[in-house]
Amino acid sequence: FAIVTALNIAMLPWVARSLRLPRGAGTVAALLFLLPVYAWIELSPEHGTPLIVLALLLVVGLTSRTITRREPSARAGAELGLVTGLAAYVTPTVLPVAVLSAAAAWQTRAWNPRRVGTACAAAVVTFMLTIAPYTVRNHHALGQWFFMRDDFGIELAMSYGPQAHATMDENSTREGTLTNHPSASVEQATLLRSMGEVNYNHM
């Protein structure tokens, strides 16, 4: 994760150029992230954070670079679909970021609808092919089709259920929702095993 974070920092000048920020903005941002205070990112239990940052930097940078071109193309769409698909393995919420960015670009640049259609088709096909292995794996292992993760129900219950509080620390107390999470409750873990992961999360 230290290596991934180093890559994220090194990418900031490229992302800044893609966003057409003032000259040197990316370098300044990279230098700020070299401060020791950011070591908590690699050392904390939130180990997914560097991968999520990498995914978002790639999607935002690639989308911005595509927007600066005169017209979209099948290749640009395929690149965006590939990067978004790979990013979805880490954080599926990257999909609306890519879709909204592309929609905003279309409105801003007034692109030819046919070229936009070609780029979108290439993006969708490449995205579907990229996530296909994990989708098939999930169906084989869990017996149902779903998009990348099936845990929306339990995450919603933990964060917004009747016993939910504002912070993770509060939710970890005796009255908090996290005490009913299958990773902390033997009763809930037994129920999850008997119902199956997908059905439990739907419940």
C-alpha positions as a printed NumPy array, in Angstrom:
array([[  0.   ,   0.   ,   0.   ],
       [  2.975,   2.311,   0.471],
       [  3.855,   1.601,  -3.179],
       [  0.26 ,   2.291,  -4.299],
       [  0.211,   5.553,  -2.33 ],
       [  3.548,   6.551,  -3.899],
       [  2.018,   5.883,  -7.337],
       [ -1.023,   8.003,  -6.426],
       [  1.235,  10.882,  -5.425],
       [  3.267,  10.55 ,  -8.626],
       [  0.032,  10.658, -10.686],
       [ -1.117,  14.007,  -9.297],
       [  0.781,  16.13 , -11.875],
       [ -0.76 ,  14.044, -14.708],
       [ -4.266,  14.397, -13.244],
       [ -3.746,  18.152, -12.782],
       [ -2.671,  18.487, -16.425],
       [ -5.69 ,  16.413, -17.515],
       [ -7.979,  18.76 , -15.581],
       [ -6.14 ,  21.761, -17.092],
       [ -5.367,  23.18 , -13.656],
       [ -2.817,  26.001, -13.338],
       [  0.775,  25.042, -14.141],
       [  2.504,  23.381, -11.199],
       [ -0.736,  22.595,  -9.313],
       [ -0.14 ,  18.848,  -9.49 ],
       [  3.447,  19.187,  -8.328],
       [  2.379,  21.294,  -5.348],
       [ -0.292,  18.722,  -4.455],
       [  2.251,  15.894,  -4.722],
       [  4.717,  17.728,  -2.476],
       [  1.985,  18.293,   0.139],
       [  1.223,  14.567,   0.205],
       [  4.887,  13.773,   0.898],
       [  4.463,  15.209,   4.401],
       [  4.791,  12.48 ,   7.089],
       [  1.285,  13.216,   8.358],
       [ -0.157,  11.148,   5.496],
       [  1.611,   7.967,   6.644],
       [ -1.629,   6.987,   8.424],
       [ -3.067,   6.041,   5.026],
       [ -0.691,   3.07 ,   4.679],
       [ -0.563,   2.244,   8.39 ],
       [ -4.272,   2.425,   9.242],
       [ -6.7  ,  -0.514,   8.958],
       [ -8.483,   1.395,   6.186],
       [ -6.223,  -0.395,   3.72 ],
       [ -8.636,   0.004,   0.814],
       [ -8.173,   3.782,   0.758],
       [ -5.017,   3.856,  -1.449],
       [ -6.709,   1.56 ,  -4.004],
       [ -9.869,   3.689,  -4.036],
       [ -7.767,   6.827,  -4.543],
       [ -5.904,   5.118,  -7.399],
       [ -9.196,   4.105,  -9.034],
       [-10.655,   7.602,  -8.795],
       [ -7.466,   9.28 , -10.043],
       [ -7.395,   7.007, -13.1  ],
       [-11.066,   7.539, -13.934],
       [-10.985,  11.313, -13.403],
       [ -7.684,  11.711, -15.262],
       [ -8.732,   9.579, -18.225],
       [-12.185,  11.176, -18.458],
       [-10.668,  14.664, -18.359],
       [ -8.14 ,  13.753, -21.047],
       [-10.977,  12.428, -23.221],
       [-12.984,  15.629, -22.719],
       [-10.107,  17.749, -24.031],
       [-10.107,  15.868, -27.345],
       [-12.084,  17.307, -30.212],
       [-14.348,  14.289, -30.654],
       [-14.845,  11.055, -28.687],
       [-13.76 ,   7.783, -30.292],
       [-14.26 ,   4.057, -29.853],
       [-10.719,   3.782, -28.487],
       [-11.312,   6.505, -25.9  ],
       [-14.566,   4.822, -24.862],
       [-12.859,   1.443, -24.57 ],
       [-10.082,   2.93 , -22.427],
       [-12.624,   4.538, -20.103],
       [-14.638,   1.3  , -19.914],
       [-11.513,  -0.712, -19.081],
       [-10.314,   1.66 , -16.351],
       [-13.82 ,   1.975, -14.866],
       [-14.234,  -1.808, -14.903],
       [-10.911,  -2.361, -13.137],
       [-11.775,   0.388, -10.643],
       [-15.125,  -1.291,  -9.923],
       [-13.244,  -4.249,  -8.427],
       [-12.033,  -1.867,  -5.713],
       [-14.957,   0.562,  -5.426],
       [-18.141,   0.002,  -7.488],
       [-19.215,   3.572,  -6.681],
       [-16.738,   4.715,  -9.333],
       [-19.353,   3.86 , -11.997],
       [-21.608,   6.902, -11.379],
       [-18.489,   9.11 , -11.315],
       [-17.553,   7.921, -14.812],
       [-21.122,   8.144, -16.144],
       [-21.767,  11.647, -14.783],
       [-18.369,  12.888, -16.026],
       [-19.069,  11.554, -19.514],
       [-22.575,  13.075, -19.529],
       [-21.211,  16.456, -18.436],
       [-18.548,  16.289, -21.155],
       [-21.145,  15.565, -23.836],
       [-23.225,  18.591, -22.785],
       [-20.199,  20.877, -22.475],
       [-18.512,  19.964, -25.731],
       [-21.638,  19.507, -27.903],
       [-20.153,  16.4  , -29.485],
       [-21.548,  14.606, -32.523],
       [-24.246,  12.192, -31.205],
       [-23.054,   9.375, -33.495],
       [-19.483,   9.6  , -32.201],
       [-20.773,   9.759, -28.626],
       [-22.864,   6.65 , -29.271],
       [-19.838,   4.801, -30.643],
       [-17.687,   5.794, -27.659],
       [-20.431,   4.86 , -25.173],
       [-20.983,   1.472, -26.84 ],
       [-17.258,   0.746, -26.683],
       [-17.157,   1.823, -23.028],
       [-20.121,  -0.35 , -22.042],
       [-18.848,  -3.454, -23.882],
       [-15.331,  -3.101, -22.457],
       [-16.714,  -2.448, -18.972],
       [-18.94 ,  -5.549, -19.108],
       [-16.074,  -7.726, -20.369],
       [-13.798,  -6.404, -17.616],
       [-16.198,  -7.2  , -14.763],
       [-17.409, -10.482, -16.313],
       [-14.867, -12.792, -14.574],
       [-15.798, -11.567, -11.094],
       [-19.517, -11.528, -11.933],
       [-19.388, -15.168, -13.066],
       [-17.31 , -16.059, -10.002],
       [-19.898, -14.442,  -7.709],
       [-22.766, -16.318,  -9.34 ],
       [-20.874, -19.595,  -9.049],
       [-19.924, -19.004,  -5.393],
       [-23.111, -17.343,  -4.115],
       [-25.826, -18.587,  -6.476],
       [-27.241, -15.24 ,  -7.591],
       [-26.431, -12.486, -10.077],
       [-25.51 ,  -9.049,  -8.74 ],
       [-23.244,  -6.127,  -9.624],
       [-19.801,  -6.617,  -8.039],
       [-20.933,  -6.571,  -4.376],
       [-24.021,  -7.851,  -2.591],
       [-23.49 ,  -6.003,   0.704],
       [-25.607,  -2.883,   0.099],
       [-28.318,  -4.053,   2.522],
       [-26.033,  -4.708,   5.464],
       [-24.019,  -1.523,   4.904],
       [-27.258,   0.475,   4.838],
       [-28.424,  -1.205,   8.056],
       [-25.123,  -0.554,   9.831],
       [-25.001,   3.119,   8.805],
       [-28.682,   4.113,   8.856],
       [-30.489,   1.496,  10.95 ],
       [-32.57 ,   2.399,  14.061],
       [-29.53 ,   1.99 ,  16.34 ],
       [-27.05 ,   3.782,  14.077],
       [-24.961,   6.691,  15.335],
       [-22.931,   9.329,  13.513],
       [-19.465,   7.802,  13.982],
       [-17.883,   4.357,  13.741],
       [-16.677,   4.645,  17.332],
       [-20.246,   5.178,  18.556],
       [-21.523,   2.322,  16.397],
       [-18.884,   0.032,  17.928],
       [-20.218,   0.492,  21.471],
       [-22.573,  -1.956,  23.174],
       [-25.673,  -0.177,  21.813],
       [-24.235,   0.457,  18.329],
       [-25.134,  -1.27 ,  15.081],
       [-21.674,  -2.76 ,  14.474],
       [-22.135,  -5.112,  17.43 ],
       [-24.8  ,  -6.841,  15.293],
       [-22.495,  -7.209,  12.297],
       [-21.709, -10.862,  11.403],
       [-18.017, -10.135,  11.914],
       [-18.736,  -9.212,  15.561],
       [-21.85 , -11.256,  16.433],
       [-21.81 , -15.065,  16.572],
       [-25.614, -15.082,  16.378],
       [-25.639, -12.989,  13.19 ],
       [-22.762, -14.973,  11.67 ],
       [-24.716, -18.199,  12.257],
       [-27.814, -16.64 ,  10.67 ],
       [-25.773, -15.471,   7.672],
       [-24.358, -18.966,   7.201],
       [-27.803, -20.568,   7.351],
       [-29.477, -18.046,   5.005],
       [-26.609, -17.477,   2.586],
       [-24.756, -14.208,   2.073],
       [-27.   , -12.707,  -0.618],
       [-30.288, -13.503,   1.149],
       [-28.925, -12.241,   4.467],
       [-27.894,  -8.939,   2.921],
       [-31.282,  -8.6  ,   1.217],
       [-32.917,  -9.085,   4.601]])
